[in-house]
Amino acid sequence: MLAIITSATTRAIIHRPTNMPPDPQRSPAQRTAPTCGGRGESTSLLLVMTRAFPQAKETGEAIPAQQIKLKMQNILDTIFGSAVVRLVARVLLTFVFWSAGLAALFSFPSWVEEMAHFGLEPAPVFGAATAAWLLIGSAMIILNRAAWLGAASLIVFTVLTIPIAHGFWTMPEPERTAHFHVVMEHISLIGALLAAAILCQDQKAK
């Protein structure tokens, strides 16, 4: 039944009588515009949109496609401009650093053993300094207080961990491949920290 109604409606539109009086609201250019059926009915997208939304023509408002684009832009601006969203992003970005710093505080003996394992002596001093480094650098980014400095400090830390803990070029397989992928992740993290520093600085400039 739906197919029959659709077909009949389509035929009625295509075979529209040609002796109908002209639409007084249409301009001469619109009345004589070329059509696919040759019956003086323009099929241009702009004309179709104007007919479907006559208020756009009368009030000068944007056509629906532009309205959708503007609405989406407003939604994105609201989301990414939200102070809460920006705070969550900074917390998630620095999670790997501040979580390690907190773990060091709650299990400091194990942290000291890890420092000694990598040849960092005196291990207690290196352990305390590293934990403070991670927590302070993360806090500077999360609170957006000299975030560029906090990001720079965490970038230096990340770079130093590569030769100290992940020197894949000195390891046999399969450790070589495993640590190689860790280094690749570290490089991406460095890029993310740089991007965060830039965005925080731009926000401050505004």
C-alpha positions in Angstrom: 0.0 0.0 0.0 2.8 2.4 0.9 4.5 1.7 -2.4 1.3 2.4 -4.4 0.8 5.8 -2.5 4.4 6.8 -3.1 4.2 5.9 -6.8 1.0 7.8 -7.3 2.4 10.8 -5.5 5.5 10.8 -7.6 3.5 10.7 -10.8 1.4 13.5 -9.6 4.4 15.7 -9.0 6.2 14.8 -12.3 3.0 15.3 -14.4 2.0 18.5 -12.8 -0.3 20.5 -15.1 1.4 23.2 -17.0 -1.6 25.5 -17.1 -1.4 26.3 -13.4 -1.1 30.0 -12.6 2.4 31.2 -11.8 3.4 31.6 -8.2 3.4 35.3 -7.5 6.1 34.9 -4.8 8.6 33.5 -7.4 10.9 35.7 -9.2 11.0 35.7 -13.1 14.4 34.0 -13.0 12.9 31.2 -10.8 9.9 30.8 -13.1 12.1 30.3 -16.2 14.8 28.2 -14.5 15.7 25.0 -16.4 14.3 21.8 -14.9 14.9 18.1 -15.2 11.3 17.6 -16.4 11.2 20.6 -18.7 8.1 21.9 -17.0 9.5 25.1 -15.5 10.1 23.6 -12.1 13.7 24.3 -10.8 15.4 21.5 -9.0 18.4 23.4 -7.7 19.3 22.6 -4.1 19.2 26.3 -3.1 15.6 26.7 -4.5 14.5 23.5 -2.8 15.9 24.6 0.5 14.4 28.0 0.1 10.9 26.5 -0.6 11.2 24.1 2.3 12.3 26.8 4.7 10.7 30.1 3.4 11.6 31.8 6.6 15.3 31.6 5.6 14.5 33.7 2.5 12.3 36.1 4.3 14.4 36.7 7.4 17.9 36.2 6.0 18.6 33.3 8.4 21.0 30.5 7.5 19.8 27.6 5.6 19.4 24.4 7.6 22.8 22.9 6.6 24.5 26.0 7.9 22.3 25.9 11.0 23.4 22.3 11.7 27.0 23.3 11.3 26.7 26.2 13.6 24.8 24.1 16.2 27.5 21.4 16.1 30.2 24.1 16.5 28.4 25.5 19.5 28.1 22.1 21.1 31.9 21.4 20.6 32.8 24.8 21.9 30.6 24.2 25.0 32.2 20.7 25.6 35.9 21.6 25.0 35.5 25.0 26.5 34.2 23.6 29.8 36.5 24.1 32.8 35.5 20.7 34.1 36.3 18.9 30.8 39.7 20.7 30.7 40.4 19.7 34.3 39.5 16.1 33.6 41.8 16.1 30.5 44.7 17.3 32.5 44.1 14.8 35.3 44.0 11.9 32.8 47.0 13.1 30.9 49.2 13.2 34.0 47.7 10.0 35.6 50.7 7.9 34.8 52.9 10.4 36.7 50.9 11.3 39.8 49.8 7.7 40.3 53.4 6.6 40.3 54.3 9.4 42.8 51.5 8.3 45.1 52.5 4.7 44.9 56.0 5.7 45.8 54.7 7.4 49.0 52.6 4.5 50.1 55.3 1.9 49.3 58.5 3.8 49.7 60.7 0.8 50.5 59.7 -0.9 47.2 60.3 2.4 45.4 63.8 2.6 46.9 64.5 -1.0 45.7 63.5 0.0 42.2 65.9 3.0 42.3 68.7 0.6 43.4 67.8 -1.9 40.7 68.5 0.7 38.0 71.7 1.8 39.7 70.5 5.1 41.1 72.4 5.6 44.3 71.9 6.7 47.0 68.5 5.0 46.3 66.5 6.7 49.1 67.5 10.2 47.9 66.7 9.3 44.3 63.4 7.7 45.4 62.3 10.8 47.3 63.4 13.2 44.6 61.7 11.2 41.9 58.4 11.0 43.8 58.4 14.7 44.5 59.3 15.4 40.8 56.3 13.4 39.6 53.8 14.9 42.0 54.9 18.5 41.7 55.1 18.3 37.9 51.6 16.7 37.7 50.1 19.3 40.1 51.4 22.2 38.0 49.6 20.8 34.9 46.4 19.8 36.7 46.1 23.2 38.5 47.3 25.0 35.4 49.9 26.9 37.3 53.0 27.3 35.2 51.8 24.3 33.3 54.5 24.7 30.7 57.1 24.2 33.4 55.4 21.2 34.8 55.1 19.7 31.3 58.8 20.4 30.7 59.8 18.7 33.9 57.7 15.6 33.1 59.1 15.6 29.5 62.7 15.5 31.0 61.7 12.7 33.3 60.1 10.7 30.5 63.2 11.2 28.3 65.5 10.1 31.1 63.6 6.9 31.7 64.3 5.7 28.2 68.1 5.1 28.6 67.8 4.3 32.3 65.0 1.7 32.3 64.1 1.0 28.6 67.4 0.8 26.7 66.0 -1.7 24.3 69.1 -1.5 22.1 71.1 -3.3 24.7 68.5 -6.1 25.4 68.0 -9.5 23.8 64.7 -10.6 22.3 61.9 -10.7 23.3 62.7 -7.9 25.8 64.1 -5.8 23.0 60.8 -5.6 21.2 58.7 -5.1 24.4 60.8 -2.2 25.6 61.0 -0.7 22.1 57.2 -0.4 22.1 57.4 1.2 25.6 59.8 3.8 24.2 57.3 4.5 21.3 54.6 5.1 23.9 57.0 7.4 25.8 57.6 9.4 22.6 53.8 9.8 22.1 53.5 10.9 25.8 56.1 13.6 25.2 54.1 14.9 22.3 50.9 14.9 24.5 52.7 16.9 27.2 53.9 19.4 24.7 50.4 19.8 23.3 49.0 20.3 26.9 51.6 23.0 27.6 50.7 24.8 24.4 47.0 24.7 25.1 47.4 25.8 28.7 49.5 28.7 27.6 47.0 29.7 24.9 44.2 29.6 27.5 46.2 31.9 29.7 46.8 34.3 26.8 43.0 34.6 26.3 
